[in-house]
């Protein structure tokens, strides 16, 4: 059926495939969420700064 070398090659292929799958999930799901949160926080800080400047006047 299979020799030991073929079994190891199949396992290596499977592990690389799974690592690639989870990296793809990370890049398509977590990073846009992280960037969106950073942009929202930056906009909130600008809005708060403008509000404080308006109160001083």
DSSP file (Angstrom, degrees, kcal/mol; ACC not computed):
  #  RESIDUE AA STRUCTURE BP1 BP2  ACC     N-H-->O    O-->H-N    N-H-->O    O-->H-N    TCO  KAPPA ALPHA  PHI   PSI    X-CA   Y-CA   Z-CA
    1    1 A X              0   0    0      0, 0.0     2,-0.4     0, 0.0     0, 0.0   0.000 360.0 360.0 360.0 -92.4    0.0    0.0    0.0
    2    2 A X        -     0   0    0      4,-0.0     2,-0.2     3,-0.0     3,-0.0  -0.902 360.0-140.5-114.3 143.4    2.1    3.0    1.3
    3    3 A X     >  -     0   0    0     -2,-0.4     4,-1.9     1,-0.1     3,-0.2  -0.587  32.7-105.5 -92.1 165.7    5.7    3.0    2.2
    4    4 A X  H  > S+     0   0    0      1,-0.2     4,-2.3    -2,-0.2     5,-0.2   0.862 119.0  54.6 -61.7 -37.6    6.9    5.0    5.2
    5    5 A X  H  > S+     0   0    0      1,-0.2     4,-2.3     2,-0.2    -1,-0.2   0.895 108.2  49.0 -63.5 -40.4    8.4    7.8    3.0
    6    6 A X  H  > S+     0   0    0      2,-0.2     4,-2.4     1,-0.2    -1,-0.2   0.885 109.5  52.9 -66.6 -36.7    5.2    8.3    1.2
    7    7 A X  H  X S+     0   0    0     -4,-1.9     4,-2.4     2,-0.2    -2,-0.2   0.921 110.1  47.4 -63.7 -44.6    3.3    8.5    4.5
    8    8 A X  H  X S+     0   0    0     -4,-2.3     4,-2.5     2,-0.2    -2,-0.2   0.888 111.2  51.6 -64.5 -39.0    5.8   11.2    5.8
    9    9 A X  H  X S+     0   0    0     -4,-2.3     4,-2.4     2,-0.2    -2,-0.2   0.907 109.9  49.2 -64.1 -40.6    5.4   13.1    2.6
   10   10 A X  H  X S+     0   0    0     -4,-2.4     4,-2.5     2,-0.2    -2,-0.2   0.913 111.4  49.1 -64.3 -42.4    1.6   13.0    2.9
   11   11 A X  H  X S+     0   0    0     -4,-2.4     4,-2.6     2,-0.2    -2,-0.2   0.908 111.1  49.7 -64.0 -41.2    1.8   14.2    6.5
   12   12 A X  H  X S+     0   0    0     -4,-2.5     4,-2.4     2,-0.2     5,-0.2   0.924 112.0  48.4 -62.9 -43.4    4.1   17.1    5.5
   13   13 A X  H  X S+     0   0    0     -4,-2.4     4,-2.4     1,-0.2    -2,-0.2   0.918 112.2  49.0 -60.9 -44.2    1.8   18.1    2.7
   14   14 A X  H  X S+     0   0    0     -4,-2.5     4,-2.4     2,-0.2    -2,-0.2   0.903 111.5  48.7 -64.1 -42.8   -1.2   17.9    5.0
   15   15 A X  H  X S+     0   0    0     -4,-2.6     4,-2.4     2,-0.2    -1,-0.2   0.926 112.7  47.3 -65.2 -44.6    0.5   20.0    7.7
   16   16 A X  H  X S+     0   0    0     -4,-2.4     4,-2.3     1,-0.2    -2,-0.2   0.901 112.1  51.2 -63.2 -40.8    1.6   22.7    5.1
   17   17 A X  H  X S+     0   0    0     -4,-2.4     4,-2.1    -5,-0.2    -2,-0.2   0.918 111.8  46.2 -61.7 -45.0   -1.9   22.8    3.7
   18   18 A X  H  X S+     0   0    0     -4,-2.4     4,-2.4     2,-0.2     5,-0.2   0.886 111.1  51.7 -68.0 -39.0   -3.5   23.3    7.1
   19   19 A X  H  X S+     0   0    0     -4,-2.4     4,-2.2     1,-0.2    -1,-0.2   0.926 111.0  48.8 -62.4 -43.5   -1.0   26.0    8.1
   20   20 A X  H  X S+     0   0    0     -4,-2.3     4,-2.2     1,-0.2    -2,-0.2   0.890 109.8  52.5 -62.3 -39.6   -1.8   27.8    4.8
   21   21 A X  H  X S+     0   0    0     -4,-2.1     4,-2.3     2,-0.2    -2,-0.2   0.938 111.4  44.7 -62.0 -47.6   -5.5   27.5    5.4
   22   22 A X  H  X S+     0   0    0     -4,-2.4     4,-2.3     1,-0.2    -1,-0.2   0.846 111.5  52.9 -70.7 -31.9   -5.3   29.0    8.9
   23   23 A X  H  X S+     0   0    0     -4,-2.2     4,-2.6    -5,-0.2    -1,-0.2   0.900 109.4  50.4 -65.7 -39.5   -3.0   31.8    7.8
   24   24 A X  H  X S+     0   0    0     -4,-2.2     4,-2.2     2,-0.2    -2,-0.2   0.922 110.1  49.3 -63.5 -43.5   -5.5   32.6    5.0
   25   25 A X  H  X>S+     0   0    0     -4,-2.3     4,-1.6     1,-0.2     5,-0.5   0.921 112.3  49.2 -60.5 -43.5   -8.3   32.7    7.6
   26   26 A X  I  X>S+     0   0    0     -4,-2.3     5,-1.5     1,-0.2     4,-1.3   0.927 112.7  46.4 -61.2 -46.4   -6.2   35.0    9.8
   27   27 A X  I  <5S+     0   0    0     -4,-2.6     5,-0.4     1,-0.2    -1,-0.2   0.838 117.6  41.9 -68.9 -32.5   -5.4   37.4    7.0
   28   28 A X  I  <5S+     0   0    0     -4,-2.2    -1,-0.2    -5,-0.2    -2,-0.2   0.660 128.3  24.6 -90.0 -15.6   -9.0   37.6    5.7
   29   29 A X  I  X5S+     0   0    0     -4,-1.6     4,-1.0    -5,-0.2    -3,-0.2   0.805 124.0  35.1-114.3 -50.2  -10.8   37.8    9.1
   30   30 A X  I  X<S+     0   0    0     -4,-1.3     4,-2.3    -5,-0.5    -3,-0.2   0.898 111.9  53.8 -83.2 -41.3   -8.6   39.2   11.9
   31   31 A X  H  ><S+     0   0    0     -5,-1.5     4,-2.7     2,-0.2     5,-0.2   0.921 108.7  47.9 -66.5 -44.2   -6.4   41.8   10.1
   32   32 A X  H  > S+     0   0    0     -5,-0.4     4,-2.7     1,-0.2    -1,-0.2   0.899 112.9  51.0 -61.0 -36.6   -9.3   43.8    8.5
   33   33 A X  H  X S+     0   0    0     -4,-1.0     4,-2.1     2,-0.2    -2,-0.2   0.908 111.3  47.9 -62.5 -42.2  -11.0   43.8   11.9
   34   34 A X  H  X S+     0   0    0     -4,-2.3     4,-2.0     2,-0.2    -2,-0.2   0.921 113.5  46.3 -65.1 -46.1   -7.8   45.1   13.5
   35   35 A X  H  X S+     0   0    0     -4,-2.7     4,-2.4     1,-0.2    -2,-0.2   0.912 111.7  51.9 -64.7 -42.7   -7.3   47.8   10.9
   36   36 A X  H  X S+     0   0    0     -4,-2.7     4,-2.3    -5,-0.2    -1,-0.2   0.903 109.5  49.5 -60.6 -42.2  -11.0   48.8   11.2
   37   37 A X  H  X S+     0   0    0     -4,-2.1     4,-2.3     2,-0.2    -1,-0.2   0.883 110.3  50.7 -64.4 -38.9  -10.8   49.2   14.9
   38   38 A X  H  X S+     0   0    0     -4,-2.0     4,-2.3     2,-0.2    -2,-0.2   0.908 111.1  47.8 -65.7 -42.0   -7.6   51.3   14.7
   39   39 A X  H  X S+     0   0    0     -4,-2.4     4,-2.4     2,-0.2    -2,-0.2   0.916 111.8  50.2 -65.1 -42.9   -9.2   53.6   12.1
   40   40 A X  H  X S+     0   0    0     -4,-2.3     4,-2.4     1,-0.2    -2,-0.2   0.914 111.2  48.8 -61.6 -43.4  -12.3   54.0   14.3
   41   41 A X  H  X S+     0   0    0     -4,-2.3     4,-2.2     2,-0.2    -1,-0.2   0.902 110.6  50.8 -63.8 -41.0  -10.2   54.8   17.4
   42   42 A X  H  X S+     0   0    0     -4,-2.3     4,-2.1     1,-0.2    -2,-0.2   0.912 111.3  47.8 -63.2 -42.6   -8.2   57.4   15.4
   43   43 A X  H  X S+     0   0    0     -4,-2.4     4,-2.4     1,-0.2    -2,-0.2   0.891 110.3  52.1 -66.1 -39.0  -11.4   59.1   14.2
   44   44 A X  H  X S+     0   0    0     -4,-2.4     4,-2.4     1,-0.2    -1,-0.2   0.893 108.6  51.2 -63.0 -39.3  -12.9   59.1   17.7
   45   45 A X  H  X S+     0   0    0     -4,-2.2     4,-2.3     2,-0.2    -2,-0.2   0.911 110.6  48.2 -64.8 -42.0   -9.7   60.7   19.0
   46   46 A X  H  X S+     0   0    0     -4,-2.1     4,-2.5     2,-0.2    -2,-0.2   0.913 111.7  50.1 -62.8 -42.2   -9.9   63.4   16.3
   47   47 A X  H  X S+     0   0    0     -4,-2.4     4,-2.2     1,-0.2    -2,-0.2   0.910 111.5  48.0 -62.9 -43.1  -13.5   64.0   17.1
   48   48 A X  H  X S+     0   0    0     -4,-2.4     4,-2.2     2,-0.2    -1,-0.2   0.882 110.8  51.6 -65.1 -38.7  -12.8   64.3   20.9
   49   49 A X  H  X S+     0   0    0     -4,-2.3     4,-2.3     2,-0.2    -2,-0.2   0.919 110.5  48.0 -64.6 -43.6   -9.9   66.7   20.2
   50   50 A X  H  X S+     0   0    0     -4,-2.5     4,-2.1     1,-0.2    -2,-0.2   0.894 110.9  51.8 -63.4 -38.9  -12.2   69.0   18.0
   51   51 A X  H  X S+     0   0    0     -4,-2.2     4,-1.7     2,-0.2    -2,-0.2   0.898 110.1  48.3 -65.1 -40.5  -14.8   68.9   20.8
   52   52 A X  H  X S+     0   0    0     -4,-2.2     4,-1.5     2,-0.2    -1,-0.2   0.899 111.5  50.1 -65.9 -40.3  -12.3   70.0   23.4
   53   53 A X  H  X S+     0   0    0     -4,-2.3     4,-1.1     1,-0.2    -2,-0.2   0.882 109.6  51.4 -65.6 -36.8  -11.0   72.8   21.2
   54   54 A X  H  < S+     0   0    0     -4,-2.1     3,-0.2     1,-0.2    -1,-0.2   0.867 107.4  52.6 -68.3 -35.6  -14.5   74.0   20.6
   55   55 A X  H  < S+     0   0    0     -4,-1.7    -1,-0.2     1,-0.2    -2,-0.2   0.816 104.2  57.4 -68.6 -31.2  -15.2   74.0   24.4
   56   56 A X  H  <        0   0    0     -4,-1.5    -1,-0.2     1,-0.2    -2,-0.2   0.815 360.0 360.0 -69.8 -29.5  -12.1   76.2   25.0
   57   57 A X     <        0   0    0     -4,-1.1    -1,-0.2    -3,-0.2    -2,-0.2   0.498 360.0 360.0 -73.5 360.0  -13.4   78.9   22.7
